Amino acid sequence: MGKATGFLEIDRQDRTYSDAKERLKHYKEFVVPLPEEKLKAQASRCMNCGIPYCHNGCPVNNIIPDWNHLVYEGDWQNALEVLHSTNNFPEFTGRICPAPCEASCTLNIDDSPVTIKSIECAIVDRGWQEGWIQPQVPARKTGKSIAVVGSGPAGMACAQQLARAGHSVTLFEKNDRMGGLLRYGIPDFKMEKDLINRRLMQMQAEGVVLRESTEIGVHVSMESLRENFDAVVMSGGAEEARQLSIPGAEMAGVRLAMEFLTQQNKRNAGDEETRAAPRGSIVATGKHVIVIGGGDTGSDCVGTSNRQGAASVTQIEIMPKPPVREDKAMVWPDWPLKLRTSSSHEEGCERDWAINAKRVLGENGQVTGLECVRLDWSNGRMEEVPGSEFVIKADLIFLAMGFTGPRKAGMLDQSEVELDERGNVKADVIEYKTSQEGVFACGDMRRGQSLVVWAIREGRQCARAVDLHLMGSTELPY
């Protein structure tokens, strides 16, 4: 470790946000980075534990103590090399990952973990600023061709690793721009899309061919892919959104969260939103908004609604309110269940827990409110509290209740791959092979709705499995 007593002498200090009133006027990122000297001081707090529990928490296996030490020493270029050795896109994870590594940090036992996420982001941002990040063109080509279907973080990581191994890789995306959920599901105020664009340019320079607006199973058949490529990787998302099955849910004012978020991202990019708006444009300006679902997607709907000028925003969650502070002795170093308040919540939002939606109210097909009931979870199961019914005023209701798995129509149906009991593509985490020869699967399509860090990890591991399958040996890392 760089400074043996750093964690004793220096308090945790993380990035801050610009003023809420100002940031609500735009869709740009608003995180204020730490200056270099403070970053070095924060890096010095890392204890280089004999058992680095942060490794246990990080799905991409980041070598966190090593690059913390290098930042403390001021060796930013080598810190970047160590960071890239396990993570293709640290600028993505440094912005939108919930940082399970920090939850696992030994210093989190007293709620003051190392600012791992901020240091990670600073390393890669400096790498781009200094021009250290360049295409890694393979010395030779293998003559093998691979189709990667789905350009989210799993597909991007898989395609990049395979291209660096010397394969000819074509990355397919059904939308008009690459990036999958990163592009259209993550609001620009959390991650600006130029970050994706410059990685795509790097990948193109490394030999990856990008095919946008090409949906496999619609524009190109799965059979055609298997005939024309030596291997096919299915790396799409878990796009089948969980629906609200209550009276009135069919009204026009009840919309999926991903419809809403995608439309605004398209507006920000200057794109037409037609394909993302099969039921018409969604605008929260001047409206009373209810968000059903307490996760990150729901929080993103809150932030976007406030930027559009909603009259009010209320977020409800079916589960009970979590504790403000977890019981460390019970959960550390695992990811804890505790109350999380996002920057979007701080910008203005009413939140309520243990609430079940019973009926959407409306007049002439327009939403006017949501009838709800309070829940009692004290017996470990959901029970409605008698006489607790109430109504929340609403003009728009966004469904952010998670996803049930990948869409079956099109590619999956044509591929005839076996699915697991949850409806995801069945494949293990060693070979990533599906039930069909030469067809692999990774990311949310294989594991279900998950985090960007898991997507990158699976994309990298799947690339290694494909390379081994085609060549008999591989030098790609796990």
N, C-alpha and C positions, 0 to 999 in steps of 0.2 A: 504494500500500500504506500501511497505517496506521503501521507502525513499520519503517523500512528495515532495521534491524539485529535485528529480533525473532528471526529464525531462528538468529542467532549467539548471542544472549543467553539464550534460553529453551529448555529441553529439552522434548521431547514428553512430555505427561502426558495419559493417557486416563481414561475412566470406570473405576471399579472394581466388583467384585461383593461382595455381602454374603457372610458366611461360609457355606461349602458345607454344613456340618452343619445350619445354620439354614434355608437355602433349600430343602433336600431335604424339609422338613416341609410344604411348600405348593407351589402352582402359580402363585403371583404373580410378577410381574417382580422381579428382584433386582439390576438395574444401579443403581449409586449415581452420580447425576449430579454433574458438576463444579459448584462454586459459580461465580457470575457473574464474579468477578474472574479466576479461573483460566481460564474460557472466553475472556474477552477477551485474556488473555495468550497462550492457544493460537492464537486467531485472528490475533494479531499475527505469528505465525511464517510466515504465508502471504506468499510473495515476489511475488505478482502477476506471475508470469512473463510474459515477452514472448510466449512460446508456452505457454499454460496446458495442460499435458499432462493435468491432472485432467479437463478437458473431454473429451479423447480417451477417457478411461477411463469416463466417466459416460454411460450410455445415455440418460438423460432430459435430457441437455444442461444440467445445473445450472450456473448462472453463479457458480461457487464463489468466485473471488477477490473478487467484488463483495460477497457477503454476509459473507465473512470480514472485509472492511474495515469494513462497517457494524456488525458485532458488536464489533469493536475500538473503534469510535467510540461504542458504546453505543446506536446507533440500531436497536433491535431490531424496531421496527414496519416500517421500510423493508427491513430484512433479510428479514423474513417475506414482504413483497410480492415481492421479487426471487426468493426461494425458490419461492413459489407460481406464479411466472410460467412455470416449466418443469415443476413437479411438483405434481400434485393432492394427494398424500398423503405428505408428508415424514415424518410420524410412523410410517408403515409402513417406509419405506426406512431411516429413522434407527434402526430397531430390528433389521430382519432382512436388510437388504442386506449382502452381503459386502464392500462398499466398494471396488469396482475403481478408484474415483477416487483412493483413498489409495495403491493400488499404482502409479498413474501419476504421483503427486506427485513433483516434482523432488527434494524432500527424502528420498524413499524410496530414493534412490541410496545413502544411508548408513543406511537402516532407521529413519528418524525422520520419517515423513510428517506433515503437518498432520492434526490430529484432525478431519477433515472430517465424518465420520459423527456424531460426538458434538455438534459445533457445529450441524449440520443439525437434529438431534433437539431440541436445546435451544431453537432458534429457534421451531420449531412448537409445542413444549410450552408455551413462554411465550405464544405467540399465543393458544392456547386458554385459558390461565390469565387472561390480560388481557382476554379477550372480543373480541379483534381479528378472529377468524375468524367471519364471518357469511355467510348465504346470499347468493349473487349471482344475484338474480332478473332475467331478461332484460326489457328495456324493452318488447319487442313479441314476439308469437308469429308464427311463419312459416306456421302451418296445416299443416305437414308432421308426420307421425307415424313414429316409428322404434321397432322392437323390437330390444333388445339382449339376447342370450341367453347367460347365464353371468355371475355377479356377482362373479367374482374381481377382482383389481386392474385387468386389462385392461378388463373390462366396466364396472366402476365408473368408471374414468377416461373411457372412451368415452361412457357415459351422461351423466356430469356435463358434459363439454364440449359435447355436443349440446344438452342442456337450456339451457345458458348461451347457446347460439346462437339460442335461441327455439323449438326443436323440441319437440314432445310426445313424450316418451321413456318407454317401459315397459321395465323391467329384469326379466328372467325368471331364476329360480333353481330348480333341481329339488329342492334341499334345503329343510328347513323354516326355515332362517335364511340371510340373505344373507352373502356374503363369500367363497364358494368356498374355495380352498385356504387363504386367510388365516384363515378361520373354523375350518375343521376339520383342516387339515394342519399348521398352525403351533401348537406347544404354547403354552398361556397363559403359561408362565414366560418365553417369548421375546417375546410380544406379547399383552397382555390385550385381550379382545374388546370392551370398552367403547370402544376407539379406533375400531373399525369402526362401532359403533352410532351414535356422534355424527356421523360422516361421512355415514352413511345418512340421519340426521335432516336434515342440511344439504342433501343431495341432494333429499329429499322437499320441503323448503321451496323449492327451486329448480324444482320441478315434475316430478321423476322419479317415476313410479308404480312401486312395488315389487310384484312378483308372486312370492312364495315358493311352495314345494311345487308347482311347475308345470314339469313336464319336457316340453320340446318334442319331439315325436315319440312321446309317450306320452299326456299329458293334453291337449295341443294339437298339432294337426298342423302340419307345416311349410307345407303348402299354405294353411292358414288364416292363418298369419302373413303370408305373401306377399300374400294377398288383402286383409288388413285394415290393413297398414302400407305406407308409401311406401318403406321400406327395412328390411332385416333385417341385423343384425350378429351373427355367430357369434363369441363371445368366450369359449368354454369352455376347459377345460384339456386337458392331455395325460394322460388318466386311465388309459390302458391300461398297467398295471404289468407290468414284465418278470418273467416267471415263472422258477422253478427247476425245470429238467427233469432231475431225477436220481431214482433209486429211493428211495421212501419219502417223497417230497415231498407226497404226497397226505394224509399223516397230519394229524390235527386240530391238532397243536402247531406246524405250519408255517403262518404267517400273513403276509399282506401288511402292510407297515409302516403304510400309510394306514388300514387297518382299525383297527389298534391306536391310532394317534394320534387318529383321529376319535372313537372310543369314549370316550377319556379327556376330550377337549374337550367332548363331549356331557354327560358326568357333571359336569364343572365348571360347565356352564351350567344344570344341573338338567333336562336334556332326557332323554327316553327314547332309549336307544341301539339300539333294535330294528332300525331300517332300516340302521344301520351295522354290524350284527352278524348277517349271514345265516348264519354258521357258529357262532354263539354268542359269548358274552362272552369277552373276553381280559383276563386279569389276571396280572401278573408276580410278584405277592407270593410270596416264598419259593421262587421258581423260578430255575433256572440258565438264563440267556438268552443266545442267540447272535444277533447282528445281522450279516447278510450285506450288505455295501455300506458304503463308507467316506465317503459324502457327508453333506450336511446332514440329510437325512431319517434316515439311520442314526444320526447324532448325537442327533437328537430322540428316537429310540427309546431310546437309552442314558439320556438324562435322565429320560424318563417311566418307564422300568423302575426306575431308582433311586428315584424318588419313590414308586413303588408297593411298594418294599421287596423287590426281587429279591435272591436269594441271591448271585448273581454275574452280571456282564455282560461278554461278550466280543464285540468287533467285529472282523470279518475283511474283508479287501479282496483282490480278485484281482490288482490291479496292485502293482508293487514299491513299497516305502516311498520316498516322495519325499524330496528333500534338506531339511535343516532351514533352509538359506538358499539362495535361488536365485542363479544367476550373473547379476548385474545387467547386466553388459555384453552378455549374450546376450538377455535378455528384457525389460528395462525399456524403455518404459513399459507393456508389455503385461502382462496378468494372468499371474502366475507359477505354475508348478507347484512347490509346496513343502509341507512338513509343516504341517498346521494342527491345532491342539489347541483344541477348543471348551470352553466352560464345563461342558458335560455330561461331557466326557472327564475333566475335572479332578475331577468329583464321584465318580468311581470307575468304571474300565473297563479291561479288558485289551484291547490292540490288537495285531493281527498283519497282516502284508502278504504279498503273493505267495502266497496260499492259494487253493486251488480246492476247493469242496465236491464230494464224490464220491457220498456216500450218506447218507441220514437213517436212523439206527438207532432201533429202537423195540420195545416189547413190548405186545401186546394193543392195538395201534393208538395207543399213547402214545409220544411222542418220548422217547428216552433219551440220544441223542448224535448228533454229526455227524462222519462219517468224512471226513477232509480229506487233501490231499496238497500238498506244497510245490512252488513253481514256480520255474523259472529263466528270467529274461527277458534274459539277457546277450546273446543273439543277436538281440534285437529282436522275438522271438516267444515265445509261451507254450509252455514245455516242462516236463513233469512231472519232478521229481527222483526217480530210482529209489530205492526203499526209504525214502522220506520220509513214508509214510502215518502218520497219527495220528488219534486220536479226541478230540473236545472234548465233555465232558458237557453235556447240554442237556435242558431240559423244554419250552422255547419257542424257536422260531427265527423271526426276523422278516426278511422279504425287503425290502431297501431298495436295490434294484439299478437304480433309475431307471424311466423310462416309455418306451414305444415309440411313443406318439402318442395321438390322441383316440379315444374309443369310436366305433365305426362304427354300431352298432345305434341305431335311433331317428332322431334329427334328421339326422345326416349321410347315412344311407341314403335318407331321405325327400327331402332337399334335392337329391340327385343332383349335388352339386358335384364337380368334378374334384379328385383328390388328387395330391400330388407323389410322388416316388419313395420317400419315407420314410413315406408314409401320412398326412401332414398335409394340411390343406386348402390347395389351391394358390391363392396370391394374392401379388402383389408388394407392395413396401413404399412405393409411390408412390400407387396408387389403391386398394389393399387390396380390389379386386374379385375375386370368385370367378368361376367359369365360368357362373354363373346370374345373370341380370339382376336388379339391385337387391339382391343378397345379397353381403355383405362378410364378411371374416374377419380377426381379429387375435389377438395373444397366443399362448399355448402351442398353441392349436388350429391356428394357422398356422405357427409357427416351431418347434414341438416344445418339450420340457421346457426351461425357462429360468428366469431370475431375475425377481423382482418389479419391478426397475427396467425391464427389457425389456418386461414386461407393461404397465406404466404408459405407457411411451413409445409402444408400438404402439396402445394404446387412444386416446391423444391424437391420434396421426397418423391413425388410422382415422376418428376423429370429423371431422377436417378434410376427409378425402377424401369422406366421406358428405355433409357440408355442401356441399362444392363440387359434388358430383354432383347434389344436389337443387336447389340455388339458383343454380348457374352461377358463383358467386363465394363467397369465404369470408374471414372475418376471424380465424378460429381459427388459433393458432400451430402451427408444426410440432412 
